[in-house]
Structures are given as C-alpha cells and as structure tokens.
C-alpha cells in the first residue's frame, strides 16, 4: 500500500484543514471509502494499526480510501470537541469523497471513530455500508450511546475482539439486537480491543480482523 498513498491538501472541515492521506484506488473502482480513527486524547490517529488494516481491507478491492486526523490531531487544525465537532469532520470527509469521486461510499471506524463515524453516516444515502471495529460501550470513563442505531438501515458489520473489555459480548448483543437494517456481529477470539493478543493467545489478531472485514465486504458489495 505504501507506493499508492498520496497526501491530501484539500480536505477542510468547519475547524479548518484536516490532515489526510488517500490510498489511491483502481480507475474502475465501484466505491470510495473513509476510515475514522480512535479517541484523539488517548493517542488515536489515522496511523493507528487498526485503521491502517481497515484501509488495507478496502484497498484489497481497489477502493480509494481516505484516512484523516480529526480536528486538533496531528496537523489538523482546531481542537478536540468530544464528539459534535468530530461528527462534522466525518461529514466533511464524506463531502470530499463525493466531490472527488462521485461514487457510493463505504465507511469504517475504530472505537471512538466507529461511534462518531456511524453517527455521521447513518441515514446518509451516499453511504452504502458501515463497519464498526471495536465499537465501544464504555472506555476510559466515557460512555457511548447508540439509540440512533434503531434507524440506521445501511448494512453494518460490527467486528469486536472477544476479550474486548470495552465491549462485553452479552451487553453488545443486547445493545445492537434491535439495530435497523442488516446488522452482522462477529467476534475475533483471542483478541482484545486493539485486536492484539491476550494471555493464552498472544499472537496479534489484526490479520484476522482484516480478513473478516474483507470477507464481509466481498459478500455484501463485491459479489464474492
């Protein structure tokens, strides 16, 4: 992927320029995609490993993939806004993709970025599918709500480490049982929140996460 990455200079949100990278796709790409990174004050950026692997999953299908830093992260202008401003940043990224490609859009987000990305994209007719990686319920003293998911009709994949302390399985299943539309939940055994290993299964599970995402994308959007 390294040889196909371009710096994006033209992505701007309400708080100013957003630092961004584009994984260039195939000329005949059927979709474009965006990946949203985890909680900025906790160190999340567009370079987080889970975000990188999600971008690779999209690139596997020749999809152009936009990664960007939320306001106040890296070289992005503005300051962290605890949610509302970051939702506006995602909407700016969707607008940029629509302007540049005019293709249906797929969105993935990790942790904070999953919650924020879903909030921005649910109900947006341009967005045809959503992937939530490590979708958090509680993390670092922060609680995340999902009442909006009842009206989120796009196909959705929720992909979670089976040992993720921020998303207990039984609670996740009760939260998302009534999510609107086609919602698929998958669990990566031996993985924690960052899809790293756990005691008893210490090998990283990022490849398994990426392959599970590719499998779902292939089935839902690429006729595989």
Secondary structure, 3 states (H helix, E strand, C coil): CHHHEEEECCCEECCEECCEEEECCCCCCCEEEEEECCCHHHCCCCCCHHHHHHHHHHHCCCCEEEEECCCCCCCCCCCCCCCHHHHHHHHHHHHHHHHHHCCEEEEEEECHHHHHHHHHHCCCCCEEEEEEECCCCEECCEECCCHHHHHCCCEEEEEEECCCCCCCHHHHHHHHCCCCCCEEEEEECCCCCCCCCECCECCCCHHHHHHHHHHHHHHHHCCC
